[in-house]
């Protein structure tokens, strides 16, 4: 537990202190957010706010992970390195998108094809590697099974479909967090809660791992749960520290660099902990916001140009109704917290019932 506490503390301090430095550098270089003029008018005042803050989160997490393992002389694990690869790889895609936006002073970065290719490449590499590298017990970081609270044994997928399934989870969650990142602190606070929940889940899985002979029939066949707990809580700490600067009025935005990487990390945790469908509950806020966009587009096409919401994603609908930004953020945080509590309670209840 000492390495977990050290890594999560370093992650928090890394973003709390590092973001202040990043703000100064970004301001001097003029790397500010470009705001569309067809959105809520109150967002126009945010033009020029430094963006690409997700870079600080990525660097803080990577350094905290490396230092914690060096201090306690613990070797990195296959699951941990794969999760960090997915987290960083999607962050690079987001960074390119952000950099194009600010360098060309427009709201569009990478075109949709280039962005999709980048996300797909990272997701495929992660999925293929996660199905390999078995440990001494033959357990690989990911499996061919669809999972909810653990692998569903009657839902085995062929290797190709397993890769496609993982690609879908990664794309859905990374874009879900990206859509949520529209108000000051909203995505940062929400992801912090879900990462903290995964930290608890991973610690529980570690203490009842099938690697221990006395773990019992309800043990968890998850590879490297301790290292996944370390990364989960480091991510939670890093988001918590970043929130100091990202809360309203935001001094910096995480940009696609942060939203894509954090969403990818959530998807990776779900895959590696065999809780893929549970992520729908834990990340219920991201699901609702993504569905609002899907419904808006579908209704617009089917109705001949009518809109279901005043604006999508959902948080902007409430802005258009006149809700204050801080009110929306806090209420959406509450909704996220409720989803997280239900998800964690369901995970624990399954274990209790099985005893």
N, C-alpha and C positions, 0 to 999 in steps of 0.2 A: 504493500500500500504506500510505502514511502516514495517510490518512484512515481506513482500516480499523483500524489500530493505535490511533488516537486514539479512535474510536467504541467499540471493544471495551473499551478501558481506562476510558473514561467510564462505560460501562454497568456495569462491575464496581464502580467506585468509587461510582456512584450508588446501587446496592443495598446495598453493604457499609456505607456511611455513612447512606444514607437510611432503610434498614430500622430502624436503631437509633432514629432520630427517630420513625418511624411507630409503633414499639412503644410508646414513651412516650405518644404521642397516643391510640392505641387503648386503652391501659390506663386512662388518665384518663377516657375516655368510656365505659368499660365494654363495649367492643365485643369480646366474647370468644366463642369457639366453643361452640356447644351440642352436647353429645355424646349420642347415642342410648343408651338403657340396654339395648338388645337386642343390642349388639355385644360385642366382646371386653371383658371387665371392666377390663383394664389401661388401656383408653382413657378410663375415667371420670376419671382424674387429669388428663386434658388439658382438661377443661371449664374455660372461662374464658380459655384461651390466645388472645391476639389473632389475628384472622383478617383477611381482605381484603388480605394482604400482596402479592397480585398487582398491586395498584395501584402499589406502589413499582416493580415490574419494568416496568410499562407506562410510567410517567412517566420512569424512567431511560433506557429505550430510545428514547423519542421525543425527549428532550432530547439524548441522545448523538448521534442521527442528525442533528438540526438543527444542533448545534454543530459537528460534523465537516464538514458541508457549508458552514457559514458560514466556518469557519477557512480551509478550502482553496478557498472560493468555487466549489464545484461545485454545479450545479443538481440538484435532486431528479429522479428518473426516474419514469416512469409505473409501472413494475413495483414500485419501492420504495414509492411512495405507496399503491399498491393493497394491498401486503402489510401495510403499517402500518395501513391502513383495516380490513382483516380482523382483524388482531391486536387493535386497539383496540375495534372494534365488538363482537366476541365478549367482550372484557373488560368492556364496559359491561353486556352481558346477565348475565355472571357477577357483576358488582358488585351489580346489582339483586337477584339471587338471594341473595347473601351478606347484603346489608343487611336484607332481609326476615327472614332467619333470626335475625340478632342483635337486631334491633329488637323482634321478637315472641318471642324466647327459645324457639325451636323448631328442629328439625332439618330442616324443610321450608321452602324459600324460595318462589320462583315456582312456580305450579302447572305441570304438564307441558305444558299447551297454550300458556301464555304463554311459557314457555322455548323451546318448539319454534318458535313464531312469531318470536321475537326472533332465534334462530339462523338460521332460514330466510331472514328478511329480509336479514340481513347477508350470508349466503352468496349469495343471488340477486344482490344489488347487486354484490358482488365478481365473480361469474362473468360477468355481463353486461358490466361495464366491462372485465374482463380480455380479452374477445374483441374489444375495440375499441382505439382509440388506436395505430394502426400507426406505426412509426418511418419514417425516410427510405427504408428498404429494404422497407417493407411488412410488417414483423414485428410482430405484436401480442404483448402480455404472455403470453396463453394461446392455445391452439389448439383446433381441433375434434377433434384426434386423441387417442386413448388413448395413453399413453406408459409406457415402462418405463425404459430407460436413455437414450432419446431418443424422439421421436414414432414410433409404429408406423404406417407410411404406409397400410397396408391396413385400419386400424381408425379410419376417419373417422366422426364422429358428426354428425347434423344439429344445427343450433344449439340447439334446445330440449333434445335429449338431452345435448349437451355441457354445458349449464347444470345439468341434473339430475345428471350424472356428477360435476361439481365439487361440487355440493351434498352428494352422498353422501360424497365424500372428506373434506370439511370437517366434516360431522356425525360421521363415524366417528372421525376423529382427535381432534377436540375432546372428544368424550365418552370416547374411549379414555384420554386423559391425565387427564380428570376422574375416571375409575374408578381409575386408578393412584395418584391423590393420596390415599392412605389411611394411609400411614405417614410418619413424620418423614423428610423429605429424599428420599423415593423418587422422586416425580415430578420434583422439581427436578434431582436428579443425572442422571436418565435423559434428560430433555429437553436438558440441557446437552450431553451426549454427542452427541445427534442433531443439534443445532444446529451443533456444532463440525464434524461430518461434512459437513453441508451447506455450511459455510464452505469446506472443502477442495474440495468438488465445484464450487462456484460459482467459485472462483479458477481451477480447472482449465478450466472452461468459458470463462472470460474470456480465459485465455491462448491458447485454441484456438478462438476465436469465428470464425464464418463472416464476420463483419464485416471481418476482416483478409484481404486477397487471398492471402497466403502460408500460410494456415491449413491447407490440404490437404483431402482428401476426407472425413476423419473429423472435420471441424469441427462445432461445436455451434451450431445455429440457435436460440439463446436470447437474448431481449431483456434488456438491462441486467444481465448476470451480475455485474459488479463491484459494483453497488449492492446486489444480493441477497447477495453475499458479506459486504459491510459490515453489513447487518442481521443475517445469520445469526450472525456472530461477536460482534456487539453483544448479541444475545439470549443467546448462550452465556456471555459475560462477565457479563451481568446475573443469569443463573441461578446462576453460580458465586459471585457476591458474596452473593446471597440465601441460598445454602446455608449460609453461616457462621451465620446465625440460624435456619435451618430444619432443620438437622441435629439428631439426637436428643441431648438432649431439646429439642424445638423451642420457641423463644421466640415464634414467630409462624408461622401457616399462610398459604399463598398463597390458599386458598379457591377458589371457582369463578371468581373474578375472574382468578386466575392460570392455573388449569388449562384453562379454556375458551380463553383468549387464546393460551396457549402451544401448545395443540393446534391451534388455528386457524392459527397461524403456521407450524407444521410442514406442515399441509395446503397452505397457500398456497405455501410453498417448493417442494413437490412438483409443484404445478400449474405454477408459473411457470418451473421449471427443466426441465420435460418429463421428470420422474422419478416419475410418480404411483405406478406399481406397485413401484418400488424402495423407496418409503416403507414398504411392507409388511415389507420386510427390515430397513431401518434402524430402524424403529419396531416391531420384532418383539415386544418386551416388552409394548407397549401392545396389540398384536393378541392376544397370549396372554391377557392379563388381561381384555380385552373378551370373548373367546371363552369364558372361564370363567363369566362372567355369563350369556351366551347359553345355554351348556350347562346351567347350573344351573336356569335358568327353564324351559327346554325339558324337561329330565328330570323336574323337579318336576310339570309338567303331565301328562306322558305316563305317569308312574309312580304317579299318584294321591297325591302328597304326599311322596314320598321325595326325598332330597337326594343329589346326586352329590358335592358338596363339603360340608365341615362349615359353611362360610360362603363366600359370594362377595362381592366379587372374590377372586381366588386368593390374594393376600397374607394375607388374613384367615383362609383355610383353614389356612395354616401357623401362624398365631398360635394358632388353636384347638388345633393339635397340640402346642403348647408351645414353639415356636421363639421365641427372643428377637427383639424388633423390629429391633435393630441387625443381627442375623444375617440376617434376611430381606432387609433393605434392601441390605446389601452383596452378598449373593448375587444378588439381582435386578439390581443394578448390573452385576455381572459378566456376567450373561446379556445385558443390554442392550449392554454393550461388545462382546460376541462378535457379536451381530447387526450392530452398527455396522461392525465390522471386515470381516465378510463382505460387507456392502452396499457399502462403499467399495472393497474389493478387486474385487468384481464389476464395479463401474462402471469402474475402471481397466483391468481385464482386457479388457473389451469394446473399449476404445480400442486397446489393444496388439494384439489379434487382428486388428483392422481395418486395421492399418498394412501 
